[in-house]
Amino acid sequence: CGKRLIVPVASQGVDVEKER
């Protein structure tokens, strides 16, 4: 399953796709 998690990196909104 592909889940999209938004994680604050360097005070920025970056969406990371995780396979879990």
C-alpha positions in Angstrom: 0.0 0.0 0.0 1.3 3.5 -0.7 0.7 6.0 2.0 1.5 9.7 1.7 2.9 11.2 4.9 3.6 14.9 5.2 6.6 15.5 7.4 8.0 18.9 8.3 11.6 19.0 7.1 13.6 22.2 7.4 10.4 24.1 8.2 8.9 22.8 5.0 6.0 20.6 4.1 7.4 17.6 2.3 5.2 14.7 1.3 6.9 11.4 1.5 5.6 8.2 0.0 6.0 5.2 2.3 5.3 1.6 1.3 3.6 0.3 4.4 
